[in-house]
Amino acid sequence: MKILCAVDFSDSSTTAGRAAARLAAALRADLHLVHAEHLPSLALRPDATGRAAETERRRTLLASLAAELATLSHGAVTHEVAEGLPEECILRAAESVDAPLLVMGAVGDRPTSEWNLGSVAMRVIKGSPLPVLVVREERSIERWLDERDGRLRVLVGADPRGDKAPPLGVLGLLREAGALEVCAGHVYMPGEERTRLASDEHERELSAALLARFPAGSVERARVLPGFGRVAEHLMDLAAAEAADLVLVGTHHRRGWNRMLHGSVSLDIVASARRNALVVPLVAPPTRRSEPGGPARVLVPVDFSRSSALAVDWATRLLGADGHVQLVHVVAPYVPVSVELGAYIPITPASPEARARDRAELERKLRELVREDALLRGISVEVEVLDGFDPAAQIAAAARRLGSELICMPTHGRTGLSRALLGSVAQGVLRHAEVPVLVLPPERSRGVS
């Protein structure tokens, strides 16, 4: 195993190199250094002696740094000089070197651009297939790895209701190096909850949901914090309250308008935090592909209309023997107030037992939609009741989570004012889904009486 480290001979990258060397020693791994040589002023004169002299100088500096870091890593330290823009060279190395982690400094010798495109670290994070450890200080890593009785305090930013799994894989690698103390953190917008009667109870529910997303024993506690504005600022407040040495966040690799609309918590943290940050790409698990004969797992959203019942029949006909039909129904989450004439009127919540009975009744009705002949062919039935205000997003998330190969659903064929007011769940699923979607036309279009 190798640890990959990008260096540019700045103080920040040298600090990152020492941290990478200590981590490699703790993991009994080799260390590979990559330096990008970008000399645009000399590129116009490739035969100039100045270019050769500068290249040789950089190779000498890299060899000297490798020798220095070898005293810390206690393993093989290899190095390479690549030609091109720093972020391009680093990303090529990340794809070619068999390494579970990329380490680099937060600020290098290349300034941010006049178009505010960010540092090299930020550019690398946007496209890196590897987790990226951005080092701002080495004392916490030195204390953790060299003093051996220390624990690295890690704050993991996660969403208790997100469709992406928390970035946990790299925690296993860190635990091989030394002991960890992990806290899960989440920032929620209080404006979404201002109608709730008990915010403390809601925070307890969020904390419980957050802990439920992690395997048992992987985190010590969960903390939630209300906050308006940029999530990264509030997450750093949580990190300060927890005295965290490292902030671990995922990145969606958003680009273009998508990033402009949603922002990037990971890049905000790398840009402004004074703590070390570990950014992990959030990649959806690969969807199981169907065999040439047809899909093996078909998801059907059900609203208990006649159209959705027909969609269930279509789905079971598409499946072969031993196929799986997945029936989901989306209900709106409980809100303990209603609004009448501008006033909030409390609504007495149903008991947990009553909610459990209602959910069990919905699951029973879902199972009854599958015909007996489909069950006799060996088709298995999975049912799930989902909570959410956006049915389309919940359906697409369920398809990813359940490994569905196809979504089969009807459209009610709304037009005009009805469509403007109620929207189209089918269109929303088409926007969000990562698998093929079979949309059945309204019954009137099929000539069904």
C-alpha positions as CSV (number, residue, x, y, z in Angstrom):
1,M,0.0,0.0,0.0
2,K,1.1,3.6,-0.7
3,I,0.2,7.0,0.6
4,L,0.2,9.6,-2.2
5,C,1.4,13.1,-1.3
6,A,1.5,16.2,-3.6
7,V,4.3,18.7,-2.9
8,D,5.3,22.0,-4.4
9,F,8.1,22.9,-1.9
10,S,6.0,25.5,-0.1
11,D,5.9,25.4,3.7
12,S,2.3,24.1,3.6
13,S,3.2,21.2,1.4
14,T,6.3,20.3,3.4
15,T,4.1,20.2,6.5
16,A,1.7,17.9,4.6
17,G,4.7,15.7,3.5
18,R,5.7,15.2,7.2
19,A,2.1,14.3,8.1
20,A,1.9,11.9,5.2
21,A,5.2,10.3,6.2
22,R,4.0,9.7,9.8
23,L,0.8,8.3,8.5
24,A,2.6,5.9,6.1
25,A,4.8,4.8,9.0
26,A,1.8,4.0,11.2
27,L,0.2,2.1,8.4
28,R,3.4,0.3,7.4
29,A,2.9,1.8,3.9
30,D,5.2,3.3,1.3
31,L,5.1,7.0,0.4
32,H,4.9,8.3,-3.1
33,L,5.6,12.0,-3.7
34,V,4.4,13.8,-6.9
35,H,5.5,17.3,-7.9
36,A,4.1,19.1,-10.9
37,E,6.5,21.1,-13.1
38,H,4.7,23.9,-14.9
39,L,7.0,26.4,-16.5
40,P,4.9,28.4,-19.0
41,S,7.6,31.1,-19.3
42,L,10.2,28.6,-20.5
43,A,7.9,26.4,-22.5
44,L,8.3,28.7,-25.5
45,R,12.0,27.9,-25.6
46,P,12.3,24.2,-25.1
47,D,16.0,24.2,-25.9
48,A,16.8,26.9,-23.4
49,T,19.4,26.0,-20.8
50,G,17.2,27.8,-18.2
51,R,14.5,25.2,-18.5
52,A,16.9,22.3,-18.0
53,A,18.5,24.0,-15.1
54,E,15.1,24.7,-13.4
55,T,14.0,21.1,-14.0
56,E,17.2,19.8,-12.5
57,R,16.8,22.1,-9.5
58,R,13.3,20.8,-8.8
59,R,14.4,17.2,-9.1
60,T,17.2,17.8,-6.6
61,L,14.7,19.5,-4.2
62,L,12.3,16.6,-4.5
63,A,15.0,14.0,-3.9
64,S,16.2,15.9,-0.8
65,L,12.6,16.1,0.5
66,A,12.1,12.4,-0.1
67,A,15.3,11.6,1.9
68,E,14.1,13.8,4.7
69,L,10.7,12.2,4.8
70,A,12.2,8.7,4.7
71,T,13.5,9.2,8.2
72,L,9.9,9.6,9.4
73,S,8.1,7.0,7.2
74,H,10.5,4.1,7.8
75,G,9.4,2.7,4.5
76,A,10.2,3.2,0.8
77,V,9.7,6.8,-0.4
78,T,9.4,7.1,-4.2
79,H,9.0,10.4,-6.1
80,E,8.2,11.7,-9.6
81,V,8.2,15.0,-11.4
82,A,5.2,15.4,-13.7
83,E,4.9,18.1,-16.3
84,G,1.7,20.1,-16.5
85,L,-0.8,22.1,-14.4
86,P,-0.6,21.0,-10.7
87,E,-4.2,19.8,-10.4
88,E,-4.0,17.9,-13.6
89,C,-0.7,16.1,-12.7
90,I,-2.0,15.3,-9.2
91,L,-5.3,13.9,-10.5
92,R,-3.4,11.7,-13.0
93,A,-1.2,10.4,-10.2
94,A,-4.4,9.7,-8.1
95,E,-5.8,7.6,-10.9
96,S,-2.5,5.7,-11.6
97,V,-1.0,5.1,-8.2
98,D,-2.6,2.4,-6.1
99,A,-3.2,4.5,-3.0
100,P,-6.2,4.8,-0.6
101,L,-5.4,8.4,0.3
102,L,-4.0,11.6,-1.1
103,V,-2.3,14.1,1.2
104,M,-1.6,17.7,0.3
105,G,-1.2,21.2,1.8
106,A,-4.0,23.7,2.0
107,V,-2.1,26.5,0.4
108,G,0.7,26.1,-2.1
109,D,3.0,28.4,-4.0
110,R,0.4,29.0,-6.7
111,P,-2.0,31.8,-5.7
112,T,-5.8,31.7,-6.2
113,S,-6.8,32.9,-9.7
114,E,-8.3,36.2,-10.5
115,W,-11.5,34.4,-11.3
116,N,-11.6,33.0,-7.7
117,L,-11.3,29.4,-8.9
118,G,-9.6,28.4,-5.6
119,S,-6.4,26.9,-4.6
120,V,-4.8,23.8,-6.1
121,A,-6.3,21.7,-3.2
122,M,-9.8,22.9,-4.0
123,R,-9.3,22.1,-7.7
124,V,-8.1,18.6,-6.9
125,I,-10.9,17.9,-4.5
126,K,-13.4,18.7,-7.3
127,G,-12.2,15.7,-9.3
128,S,-10.2,13.4,-7.1
129,P,-11.3,9.8,-7.0
130,L,-9.4,9.4,-3.7
131,P,-10.2,10.8,-0.3
132,V,-8.1,14.0,0.1
133,L,-6.5,14.9,3.4
134,V,-5.8,18.7,3.4
135,V,-3.2,19.4,6.1
136,R,-3.1,22.8,7.8
137,E,-1.2,21.8,11.0
138,E,0.8,18.7,11.9
139,R,0.8,18.9,15.7
140,S,-2.4,16.9,16.1
141,I,-1.2,14.2,13.7
142,E,2.2,14.1,15.4
143,R,0.6,13.8,18.8
144,W,-1.8,11.1,17.5
145,L,0.8,8.9,15.8
146,D,4.0,9.6,17.7
147,E,2.8,9.7,21.2
148,R,0.7,6.5,20.7
149,D,-1.5,7.2,23.7
150,G,-3.3,10.0,21.9
151,R,-6.6,9.8,20.1
152,L,-7.4,11.8,17.0
153,R,-10.7,13.6,17.5
154,V,-12.7,13.5,14.3
155,L,-16.0,15.3,13.5
156,V,-17.9,13.6,10.6
157,G,-20.4,15.8,8.8
158,A,-23.4,13.8,7.8
159,D,-27.1,14.1,6.9
160,P,-29.5,11.9,8.9
161,R,-32.0,11.9,6.0
162,G,-29.7,12.1,3.0
163,D,-29.6,9.6,0.1
164,K,-25.8,9.3,0.2
165,A,-24.1,7.1,2.8
166,P,-21.8,8.9,5.3
167,P,-18.1,8.8,4.2
168,L,-17.0,5.9,6.5
169,G,-14.6,3.8,4.5
170,V,-11.6,6.0,5.2
171,L,-12.3,5.9,8.9
172,G,-11.2,2.2,8.8
173,L,-7.9,3.2,7.3
174,L,-7.4,5.9,10.0
175,R,-8.2,3.4,12.8
176,E,-5.4,1.1,11.5
177,A,-3.0,4.0,12.1
178,G,-4.2,4.9,15.6
179,A,-7.1,5.4,18.0
180,L,-10.0,7.7,17.0
181,E,-12.7,9.5,18.9
182,V,-15.5,10.1,16.4
183,C,-18.4,12.5,16.7
184,A,-21.2,12.7,14.0
185,G,-22.3,16.3,13.3
186,H,-25.3,17.8,11.4
187,V,-26.4,21.4,10.8
188,Y,-30.1,21.9,10.2
189,M,-32.0,25.1,9.2
190,P,-34.2,26.1,12.2
191,G,-36.6,27.9,9.8
192,E,-37.7,24.4,8.6
193,E,-38.7,23.5,12.2
194,R,-40.0,26.7,13.6
195,T,-43.5,25.4,13.6
196,R,-42.6,22.4,15.8
197,L,-43.7,22.5,19.4
198,A,-40.6,21.1,20.9
199,S,-37.3,21.9,19.2
200,D,-35.3,19.9,21.9
201,E,-37.3,16.8,21.0
202,H,-36.7,17.4,17.4
203,E,-33.0,17.6,18.0
204,R,-33.1,14.4,19.9
205,E,-34.9,12.8,17.0
206,L,-32.3,14.1,14.5
207,S,-29.4,12.9,16.7
208,A,-31.0,9.4,16.9
209,A,-31.5,9.4,13.2
210,L,-27.9,10.5,12.6
211,L,-26.5,7.8,14.9
212,A,-28.7,5.2,13.1
213,R,-26.8,6.0,9.8
214,F,-23.5,4.7,11.3
215,P,-22.6,1.1,12.1
216,A,-22.9,0.3,15.8
217,G,-19.8,1.4,17.7
218,S,-18.3,3.5,14.9
219,V,-19.1,6.8,16.5
220,E,-19.2,7.9,20.1
221,R,-21.9,10.5,19.9
222,A,-23.9,12.8,17.6
223,R,-24.3,16.6,17.7
224,V,-26.8,18.7,15.8
225,L,-26.8,22.4,15.5
226,P,-29.3,24.9,14.1
227,G,-28.0,27.5,11.7
228,F,-28.8,29.8,8.9
229,G,-26.5,30.6,5.9
230,R,-23.4,28.6,5.0
231,V,-23.3,25.2,6.5
232,A,-19.5,25.1,6.7
233,E,-19.4,27.9,9.2
234,H,-21.7,26.2,11.6
235,L,-20.0,22.9,11.1
236,M,-16.7,24.5,12.1
237,D,-18.5,25.8,15.2
238,L,-19.4,22.2,16.0
239,A,-15.7,21.2,15.4
240,A,-14.6,23.9,17.8
241,A,-17.1,22.8,20.5
242,E,-15.9,19.2,20.1
243,A,-12.2,20.3,20.0
244,A,-11.9,18.2,16.8
245,D,-8.5,17.7,15.2
246,L,-10.0,16.6,11.9
247,V,-13.2,17.5,10.0
248,L,-14.4,14.7,7.7
249,V,-16.9,15.6,5.0
250,G,-18.2,14.2,1.8
251,T,-18.2,15.9,-1.6
252,H,-20.8,15.4,-4.3
253,H,-18.4,16.6,-7.0
254,R,-21.0,19.1,-8.1
255,R,-20.1,21.2,-11.2
256,G,-21.5,24.1,-13.1
257,W,-24.9,25.5,-12.3
258,N,-25.5,22.6,-9.9
259,R,-22.6,23.7,-7.7
260,M,-23.6,27.4,-8.0
261,L,-27.2,26.5,-6.8
262,H,-26.2,24.1,-4.0
263,G,-22.7,25.3,-3.0
264,S,-20.0,23.0,-1.7
265,V,-19.6,22.5,2.1
266,S,-16.4,20.6,1.5
267,L,-14.7,23.4,-0.5
268,D,-15.9,26.0,2.0
269,I,-14.2,24.1,4.8
270,V,-11.0,23.6,2.9
271,A,-11.0,27.4,2.0
272,S,-11.7,28.7,5.5
273,A,-11.0,26.1,8.2
274,R,-8.0,26.2,10.5
275,R,-8.2,22.5,11.1
276,N,-7.1,19.6,9.0
277,A,-9.9,18.4,6.7
278,L,-10.5,15.1,5.0
279,V,-12.8,15.2,2.0
280,V,-14.2,12.0,0.6
281,P,-16.0,11.7,-2.7
282,L,-19.6,10.5,-2.2
283,V,-20.1,8.0,-5.0
284,A,-23.4,6.2,-5.3
285,P,-22.9,2.4,-5.0
286,P,-22.9,0.7,-8.4
287,T,-26.4,-0.4,-9.5
288,R,-26.8,-4.1,-10.2
289,R,-27.2,-4.4,-14.0
290,S,-29.9,-6.6,-15.4
291,E,-29.2,-9.7,-17.5
292,P,-30.1,-9.6,-21.2
293,G,-33.4,-11.3,-20.4
294,G,-34.7,-8.3,-18.5
295,P,-34.5,-6.5,-15.1
296,A,-34.4,-8.5,-11.9
297,R,-35.4,-5.7,-9.5
298,V,-38.2,-3.3,-10.5
299,L,-39.4,-0.5,-8.2
300,V,-43.0,0.7,-8.4
301,P,-44.2,3.9,-6.6
302,V,-47.7,3.3,-5.3
303,D,-50.3,6.0,-4.4
304,F,-53.1,3.4,-4.3
305,S,-54.8,4.7,-7.5
306,R,-56.0,2.4,-10.2
307,S,-53.1,3.6,-12.4
308,S,-50.4,2.6,-9.8
309,A,-52.1,-0.8,-9.4
310,L,-51.8,-1.3,-13.2
311,A,-48.1,-0.3,-12.9
312,V,-47.6,-3.1,-10.4
313,D,-49.1,-5.6,-12.9
314,W,-46.8,-4.2,-15.6
315,A,-43.8,-4.6,-13.3
316,T,-44.5,-8.2,-12.4
317,R,-44.9,-9.1,-16.1
318,L,-41.5,-7.6,-16.9
319,L,-39.9,-9.7,-14.2
320,G,-38.8,-13.2,-14.8
321,A,-38.9,-16.1,-12.3
322,D,-37.2,-15.2,-9.0
323,G,-37.4,-11.5,-9.8
324,H,-38.1,-8.8,-7.1
325,V,-40.8,-6.2,-7.2
326,Q,-40.3,-3.3,-4.8
327,L,-43.4,-1.4,-3.8
328,V,-42.9,2.0,-2.1
329,H,-45.5,4.5,-0.8
330,V,-44.5,8.0,0.3
331,V,-46.4,9.8,3.1
332,A,-45.8,13.3,4.3
333,P,-44.0,13.6,7.7
334,Y,-46.0,14.5,10.7
335,V,-46.2,18.2,11.4
336,P,-47.8,19.0,14.8
337,V,-49.6,22.2,13.7
338,S,-52.0,23.4,11.0
339,V,-52.4,26.9,9.7
340,E,-55.9,28.5,9.7
341,L,-56.5,32.2,9.1
342,G,-52.8,32.9,9.8
343,A,-52.8,31.2,13.2
344,Y,-50.9,28.1,14.2
345,I,-53.2,25.5,15.7
346,P,-51.6,22.5,17.5
347,I,-52.5,19.0,16.4
348,T,-52.3,16.2,18.9
349,P,-49.8,13.7,17.6
350,A,-50.7,10.1,17.2
351,S,-49.2,7.6,19.6
352,P,-46.2,5.5,18.5
353,E,-48.5,2.5,18.6
354,A,-51.0,4.1,16.3
355,R,-48.4,5.2,13.8
356,A,-47.0,1.7,13.8
357,R,-50.4,0.3,13.1
358,D,-51.0,2.7,10.3
359,R,-47.6,1.8,8.7
360,A,-48.4,-1.9,9.0
361,E,-51.7,-1.4,7.4
362,L,-50.1,0.5,4.5
363,E,-47.6,-2.3,4.0
364,R,-50.4,-4.9,4.0
365,K,-52.2,-3.0,1.3
366,L,-49.0,-2.8,-0.8
367,R,-48.5,-6.5,-0.6
368,E,-52.1,-7.1,-1.7
369,L,-51.5,-5.3,-5.0
370,V,-49.3,-8.2,-6.3
371,R,-51.4,-10.9,-8.0
372,E,-51.3,-14.5,-6.9
373,D,-50.0,-15.7,-10.3
374,A,-46.9,-13.5,-9.9
375,L,-46.2,-15.0,-6.5
376,L,-46.6,-18.5,-8.0
377,R,-43.9,-17.6,-10.6
378,G,-41.5,-17.1,-7.7
379,I,-41.5,-13.2,-7.7
380,S,-40.6,-11.8,-4.2
381,V,-42.2,-8.7,-2.9
382,E,-40.5,-5.9,-0.9
383,V,-42.6,-3.1,0.6
384,E,-41.5,0.1,2.2
385,V,-43.3,3.2,3.5
386,L,-41.2,6.4,3.0
387,D,-41.5,9.7,4.8
388,G,-40.9,12.9,2.8
389,F,-42.4,16.1,1.4
390,D,-40.8,15.5,-2.0
391,P,-42.1,12.1,-3.4
392,A,-39.9,12.2,-6.5
393,A,-36.7,12.6,-4.5
394,Q,-37.7,9.9,-2.1
395,I,-38.5,7.5,-4.9
396,A,-35.2,8.1,-6.7
397,A,-33.3,7.7,-3.4
398,A,-35.1,4.4,-2.7
399,A,-34.2,3.1,-6.1
400,R,-30.5,3.8,-5.4
401,R,-30.6,2.3,-1.9
402,L,-32.5,-0.9,-2.9
403,G,-30.4,-1.5,-6.1
404,S,-33.4,-1.2,-8.4
405,E,-32.7,-1.8,-12.1
406,L,-35.9,-0.1,-13.4
407,I,-38.6,2.2,-12.0
408,C,-42.1,1.5,-13.4
409,M,-44.7,4.2,-12.6
410,P,-47.8,5.8,-14.0
411,T,-48.4,9.4,-14.8
412,H,-51.8,10.9,-14.1
413,G,-51.7,13.1,-17.2
414,R,-52.4,16.3,-15.4
415,T,-52.5,19.4,-17.6
416,G,-53.1,23.1,-17.3
417,L,-53.8,24.5,-13.8
418,S,-53.9,21.1,-12.2
419,R,-50.4,20.3,-13.4
420,A,-49.1,23.8,-12.3
421,L,-50.6,23.3,-8.8
422,L,-49.8,19.6,-8.2
423,G,-46.8,19.1,-10.4
424,S,-45.7,15.8,-11.8
425,V,-44.1,13.2,-9.7
426,A,-43.1,11.3,-12.8
427,Q,-41.2,14.2,-14.2
428,G,-39.4,14.7,-10.9
429,V,-38.4,11.0,-10.8
430,L,-37.1,11.3,-14.4
431,R,-34.9,14.2,-13.2
432,H,-33.5,12.5,-10.1
433,A,-33.4,8.8,-11.1
434,E,-30.1,7.1,-12.0
435,V,-31.8,4.0,-13.5
436,P,-34.2,3.7,-16.5
437,V,-37.8,4.8,-15.8
438,L,-40.8,3.3,-17.5
439,V,-43.6,5.8,-17.4
440,L,-47.1,4.4,-18.2
441,P,-49.5,6.8,-19.9
442,P,-52.8,7.7,-18.3
443,E,-55.5,5.1,-18.7
444,R,-57.5,7.3,-21.1
445,S,-54.5,7.3,-23.4
446,R,-54.5,3.5,-23.4
447,G,-58.1,3.2,-24.1
448,V,-58.9,1.6,-20.7
449,S,-62.5,2.1,-19.6
